[in-house]
Amino acid sequence: MKRSSKKLWKFGLRALFALFFCALIFILSIYVGLWGPVPGKKELSEIEYQRASEVYTADSVLIGKFYLYDRQPVSYKNLPPHLVDGLIAIEDRRFYDHKGVDYKSLFRVGFKTILLGDDSSGGGSTLSQQLAKNLYPRKKRGVFYLVVDKFKEMIIARRLEKVFNKEEIIEHYLNTVSFGDNTFGIESASLKFFGKHVVELNIEEAAVLTGMLKATYRYNPRLFPERSLTRRNIVLQAMEETEALNSKAADSLASLPLKLNYQNYDHSSGIAPYFREEVRQLMEQWCKENITSENNYNLYTSGLKIYTTLDFEMQSLAEEVMEKHMSSLQRAFEQSHGKTAPWLSDKALIKKVGKSSKTYQRFLEKGLSENQAWDSLKVKKEMTLASWDGEFRTTASSLDSLIHYMKFLNTGSISIDPTSGAVKTWIGGIDFRNYKYDHVSQSRRQAGSTFKPIVYTAALEEGIGPCTHFSAQQIEYKNLEDWSPGNSSEENETYLNYSMEEALSRSVNTVSVKVMEQAGIPAVIKTAKKMGIRSPLPELPSLALGTGEIGLDELVGAYASYINHGRPVTPYLIETIENTSGKVLHKRESDRPQDPAFSEHNRLLMLELLKAVVNKGTASRLRSKYGLKNEIAGKTGTTQNNKDAWFIAITPRLIHGSWVGLDHHEIGFKNTSLGQGASAALPLFALWMQELNQRPEFRPITTARFEKPGEQVLNELDCKPVVRDNFLKRLFKNPRKKKSKKFKDKTTP
């Protein structure tokens, strides 16, 4: 019996020794890299993160990020002490005692968790091991490789402790740990869940974030606030146990509610999405142009800080105003069309929209015939559609969806500093998620009457005085296929002659054509180019009525010349670009002064003409309806068949431009009263200016005044606004018959 017992002991010892030897060989094989390379001290000392690039407003508000991984590393000195205390209390209480591996915790896990099945005993990984796991994520390769990965992490953790001190390990850990939703690092998590930098976190907020580390989805405070609150209080309790908090403070903090300030830096949502997309495109180009042997900037990984011209508060107000006005206008627009709306009754238009859609094209690419593809567009299914009242679930076909979205009015608006071109607000459309097309930078639409000031400026430059009176009588131009532009006024204007100021303020089409005829088409086009209009313009008399297709950004830059001493500006978005160390990589330099597009005297004359538009003309509802007493000049615009509504506003410190219309040119407003610039586009400025007037911080802008015109300017404008034909002229004019003549400007043979 003793002999067999002795043999059993020997066998057991040999088996234990063999097991120990095999384990030693196994660990050694991991150490030398037979199961994959293990990073050495040199590699670990050169840790670099992929960093998100950040977009800031002019007043340093973070409004967007460009990233593959949403991460903004921070230094240890910017980590509040209570954050570090909470992390250590809940994740690794013996952090300052071990050298990367906590063997006591490993024994506890091995004995309680594995042998006794006690899940409450916690894990055995130290912060150093978790950092190793963050830096070298595990691959899904089965249970056996999980053991390999565990030993690898222990080896890496030991090496990390030799390369970095404890503070550096905490810094690296908090900069690499995931908080879910592609958010990495404590700074990004702090900005996302609380809208503040990590250095600004209070104790209970820091406890929420450290509590998430056990299971980022399960304890996500946005998705599961009750779980997150419970977990937060466990962290506070752990801080009490480690004496980082006294019991009174822990109890007091545990009684507080969970308060989030969630900021999702998704590219399609948040403030100024169209502006941020424009910045993204500009930055991608900048990165390509600034590649050197030393620097290879990547917008999504290099952690650039991009400081823009945008004013956060102005932009916020502009977006609120846009939603308020456009939702109201949309309802009136749909009601005006009623059951005969083109998106309901125009079968040719519906077919055109359907067949030009990407969905239809994909059906054709799959080999379906045209009839089969069209039938597939009509298949009903559950989908989510957007409206001004919010998203809603419905049963609809792809064609139904196209019809639903084609009826929405869209918009573009921009405001700039008239002396520099710095963009203060930028709205490219009503909803970036559903309408990616930017109506500020990409769209070119007929400018309508907003082009008329350029015509009048050219006339003044050609020596035509502002008190020159032009007949408002409608003309039929023989050499232009009997083209006969008319006026929107219902008043019989056959016998009336308007001064330039009065004609511009009333936006009289017949006079605008005659003014351009006298100034000459080449002179008008030359002046437009000198004023910064880059788009090609038709060399036709209809140009006087704004048939040229021009971008909103071009128009506001051109109108800036009426403030900026005759010099147009080019709107710009980016002021400076910095690297992760704060070194300035790019700083915008002021544009070289260019020659004025027109004389200073004519600038002051035009400013008075454009003031008259606001004070008594087509934009007078700024005064009568909206009660604005600010110094304002500007011009409304409406194109043929009410397809485009415009308003360009001039103030001493801001130029604001707005456009409203539909992306489908076949659809317009049902009537002029709703679709004219004064009704559809002007309110975007008027409502915004009302908001600015209520805020003291904008008083330098809202209370600014135009310079007073000199006596010579006032004398030149001192004439009768309207002169009626004398008796003899009225006697020989037939108000029911159009006058017929040839259009003959300076270039007409």
Secondary structure, DSSP 8 states (H G I E B T S, - for coil): -HHHHHHHHHHHHHHHHHHHHHHHHHHHHHHTTTTS----HHHHHT----B-EEEE-TT--EEEEE-SSEE----GGGS-HHHHHHHHHHH-TTTTTSSS--HHHHHHIIIIIIIS--GGG-----HHHHHHHHHS------HHHHHHHHHHHHHHHHHHHHHS-HHHHHHHHHHH-B-STTEESHHHHHHHHHSS-GGG--HHHHHHHHHHTT-TTTT-TTT-HHHHHHHHHHHHHHHHHTTSS-HHHHHHHHTS----------TTSSS-HHHHHHHHHHHHHHHHHT--SS----TTTB--EEEES--HHHHHHHHHHHHHHHHHHHHHHHHHHGGG-HHHH-HHHHHHHHHTSHHHHHHHHTT--HHHHHHHHT-EEEEEE--TT--EEEEEEHHHHHHHHHT--EEEEEEE-TTT-BEEEEE--S-TTT----TTTT--EE-GGGGHHHHHHHHHHTT--TT--EE---EEEGGGTTB----S--S--TTEEE-HHHHHHHT-HHHHHHHHHHH-HHHHHHHHHHTT--S----SGGGGGT-SEE-HHHHHHHHGGGTTTT-----B-EEEEE-TT--EEEE---------SS-HHHHHHHHHHHHHHHHHSTTTHHHHTT---S--EEEEEE-GGG-EEEEEEE-SS-EEEEEEE-SSTT---SSHHHHSHHHHTHHHHHHHHHHHHT-GGGHHHHT-------HHHHHHT-S-SEEE--HHHHHH--TTS-EEE----TT--
